[in-house]
Amino acid sequence: MGSGMNQNIAMNVDTQVELLLADVDHAYSAVELKDRMKAAATAGRPLRVKLGMDPTAPDLHLGHAVVLRKLRQFQDLGHKAVLIIGDFTAMIGDPTGKAKTRPVLSAQQVDENSRTYLQQAGKILDTGAAKLEIRRNSEWLSKMNFGDALRLAQQMTVARMLERDTFSHRYKTGEAVYIHEFLYPLMQGWDSVMVEADVELGGTDQTFNNLVGRDLQAGQGQPPQIVIIMEILVGTDGRQKMSKSLDNYIGVADSAVNQFGKVMSIPDGLMKQWFRLCTPLSSDRIASLLDAGITHPREAKDILGRMIVEQFHSAEAAEAAAADFRLRFTDGKLPAEVEERVVASAMLHDGKIGLLTLIKEVGFASSTSEARRLVESGAVSFGGVKISDPRIHVSLDERPILQVGKRKVSRIRVV
């Protein structure tokens, strides 16, 4: 009976591992994950799966949701999510993916951002006490004295730290690298020690930090955490990773209409990655949606938009958003033949142009102040999405439609 039970445990674990690793970029390592899950199942305990998030901005976007959805997958398989709000590390600054030091936030900013993070993460995670543990790393990091910090620093060499590509690049190009930035991976790794993480999740830009956690745990006599790395979601511009600072994001808290409209405006080439990382669809189903001989690209994008909206709102909201989009852009709200206007490529910076500049350039406003007034009054839509922020810059890929009021409508082409 005992051997039969062990066989059932192994079969169950094999199935879980296959599911959990199906869409990841890398795992350190798959064998360790399987062994840890078998041991936990035999002991009758769930794995502790850590995700750390620094509340550096008030909103989460679909890029964050990719990792949160993986965390939810672990929860659905019976494991416990340990969500660490990096309220202490957010005030230090993680240089990950940055060409310069990240600005330091105030305690008040961090606290305000933390509240919205938790609220928005709850749209994805199971927030029941049995499935979710929420910790703030100020619980342990703020209590460390200078001696504690020095002992932590002794566990990492400068040569190892410079293996991190951002540090290496900045050092070689003469960009300042500050000592406190070297401490950031150590602090994130110490989080893993303090919560005794079995698994840590992160994007590809977090690989170095997460692997440091393995080293620190081993140094403290803990089993090193398994690190599961998720692919970085490309933003709506189709070129760079999704980021609020790049204005190429879809917010978890965005309205259903805005979420759907932004999905409908992405380049067709993004759909494959977005279907893989933002929906639970099988690879066969995704392949059929991306086959133009089976599914028209517009229909495929409509399905993608509905599925994303439904995750954060409801099926009814997704249907209403799709209907609203059709009403405005398909069923007569726009002219059947939209006039095309051109913008010189020299006016673009990193592929984008200021919205106010664009409105003036195509002749829909005679001055910047008039363009600003139109935007702030809610009269401007771009790529199917109403825009009220006059400061944003927009991408002109895929010849988007600019609409000002009901009569000024043009498709924009770059020459």
C-alpha positions, 0 to 999 in steps of 0.5 A: 500500500505504501509503494502504491501511495508513493506512486500516486504522489509521484504521478500527481507531482509529475502532472503538476510540474508539467503544468507549472513549467509549461510556459516559463522561461527557465527553472532552476531547476525542474528536477529540484522542483519535482523533488521538493514537491514530492517531499512536500506531498509526502510530508503533507505540507504545501510549498511556500511560493514567494513573489516579491513586489516593490510598490514603486508605482500605484498601479499593476499592469498585465506584465505584473499579472503574468507572474501573479497568474503563475502564483495563482496556478500554484495556489490552485494546486494547493500551495501557499503564496507568500506575497512580499510587499517590498516596502523597505526595498522600495525606498532603496531602489532596485537597479534591475533593467535600469541604466541609472539609479532608481529614484528613492521613494518616501515612506508615504508614497510606498505606503500608498502604493502598497495599498493599491498593489494589494487591492489589484493583486487580489483580482488575480490571487486567492486571498483566503488566509489558507492560500495567501500570506502577505509580508512586508520586508520592513518587518526584518530589514528595518531591524537590521543594524550595521553589523547585520548589514556587514555580515550580509554583505560578506556573503557576496563578492564584487566580482559576482555582483558585477556579473549582473549585466546592468552593473557591468554595463554601467561600470564599463561606460562610466555610469555611477554605481552606488554601494547601496545598489549592491545591497539590493539583491542581498536584501531581496535574497534575505527575504527568501531566508526570512520566509523560508521560501521553497520557490521564488517567482520572477521575470527574466530581469529578476533572475540574478536577484532570485538566484542570490536568494538560493545562495543565502538560503544555502548559507543559512542551512535552508534548502535553496529555493527553486527559481522559476523565471517568467518571460517579460511581456512586451508592451502595446508598442510591440517593442519594449517591455510593458512599463508605465513609464513607457506608456505602453501598458494596460493597467489591471485597474483600467476600465473594461472599455480601455482594456479592450480598446488597447488590446485591439490596438496592439500589433498583430505580431504581439498576439502569440506572446499575449495569448501564451502569457495572458490567457490559459488557452492551450497551445493548439487553441492558440495556434488555431487563433493565429492561423489566418486561414482559420481565424481572422486576425481581427476576430483573434484579437477580439477574443484576446481582448475579451479574455483579458477584460474578463479576468479583471472585470466580468464576462458581461463587462467584456461583452459590453466593451467589445460591443462598445468598440464595434459601435464606435469603430465598426458599426457606423460611428466612424466613416466607412472610409477614413482619411489618411494623414501622414507624419514625418518619421523625423518627428518621432522619438523612440517610435513615439510622438506627443499626443498634443503634437500629433493633434496639431500636426494633422491639423485637428488643432491650431495650437498646443493649448487648443489640443490640450483643451480637446484632450482634457475635455474627453474629445480625443480618442487614439487607437480606439481608446479615449485619452484624457491625459495630455502628457502621453506619447503615442506609438504610430505603429499599425497606422492607428486612428486618431479621432477628435470629436465626432467629425475629425477622424484620420488614420495616421501613417508615418513616412 
